[in-house]
Amino acid sequence: MGEEVDFRQAQADILALLNESPITSGDVRADVRELVQVGELGLAFDTLCSWIFEDSLAISRHFYERLKVLGDELEEKAAVNRLDELIVE
């Protein structure tokens, strides 16, 4: 994770994206929250993106763009790969 990343802001951003995400599994949501709490932001972000992709959950372009920006900040660009396939207008 780059030094310029504001840790608390990144935590808040991941949790905000989780809250707005189409993920319905309580277990997955709990896992992502727990990873954020223990400071594993990259893993939390990757888990969030992986579940969206694996379950082929529809996302908005705005949501995707927010994921992309945070992925760049966290140096987790690969996590966002192919999520553009799930965008619904």
C-alpha positions in Angstrom: 0.0 0.0 0.0 1.4 3.4 -1.0 2.5 5.7 1.8 0.3 8.5 0.4 -2.9 6.5 1.2 -4.8 7.9 4.2 -5.4 4.7 6.2 -8.6 5.9 8.0 -10.0 7.2 4.8 -9.3 4.0 3.0 -11.0 2.0 5.8 -14.0 4.3 5.5 -14.1 4.0 1.7 -14.0 0.2 1.8 -16.8 0.0 4.4 -18.9 2.5 2.4 -18.4 0.4 -0.8 -19.3 -2.7 1.1 -22.5 -1.1 2.5 -23.5 -0.1 -1.1 -22.4 -3.3 -2.7 -24.8 -5.9 -4.0 -23.2 -8.6 -1.8 -25.9 -10.2 0.3 -23.9 -12.8 2.1 -23.7 -11.9 5.8 -20.5 -14.0 6.1 -18.7 -12.2 3.3 -19.8 -8.8 4.7 -18.5 -9.8 8.2 -15.2 -11.1 6.7 -14.6 -7.8 4.8 -15.4 -5.7 8.0 -13.1 -7.9 10.1 -10.2 -7.5 7.6 -10.7 -3.7 7.6 -10.7 -3.6 11.4 -7.4 -5.5 11.6 -5.8 -3.3 9.0 -5.7 -5.7 6.1 -7.1 -3.2 3.6 -5.7 -4.7 0.5 -7.1 -8.1 1.4 -10.5 -6.6 2.4 -10.7 -4.8 -0.9 -9.7 -7.9 -2.9 -12.3 -9.9 -1.1 -15.0 -7.4 -1.8 -14.1 -7.3 -5.5 -13.7 -11.1 -5.8 -17.2 -11.7 -4.4 -18.8 -9.2 -6.7 -17.0 -10.9 -9.6 -17.5 -14.5 -8.6 -21.3 -14.0 -8.0 -21.6 -11.9 -11.2 -23.3 -9.2 -9.2 -24.5 -6.2 -11.3 -22.9 -2.9 -10.4 -23.4 0.7 -11.6 -20.7 2.6 -13.5 -20.4 5.0 -10.6 -19.8 2.2 -8.2 -17.2 0.6 -10.6 -15.4 4.0 -10.9 -15.2 4.3 -7.1 -13.8 0.7 -6.9 -11.2 1.6 -9.6 -10.0 4.8 -7.8 -9.7 2.9 -4.5 -7.9 0.0 -6.2 -5.4 2.4 -7.6 -4.8 4.0 -4.2 -4.4 0.7 -2.5 -2.2 -0.7 -5.4 -4.8 -3.4 -5.8 -5.6 -2.7 -9.5 -5.8 -6.4 -10.3 -8.8 -6.8 -7.9 -10.9 -4.6 -10.2 -9.9 -6.3 -13.4 -13.0 -7.6 -15.3 -15.5 -6.0 -13.0 -16.4 -3.6 -15.9 -18.1 -6.7 -17.4 -20.7 -6.4 -14.6 -21.7 -2.8 -15.2 -25.4 -2.2 -15.8 -26.5 1.2 -16.9 
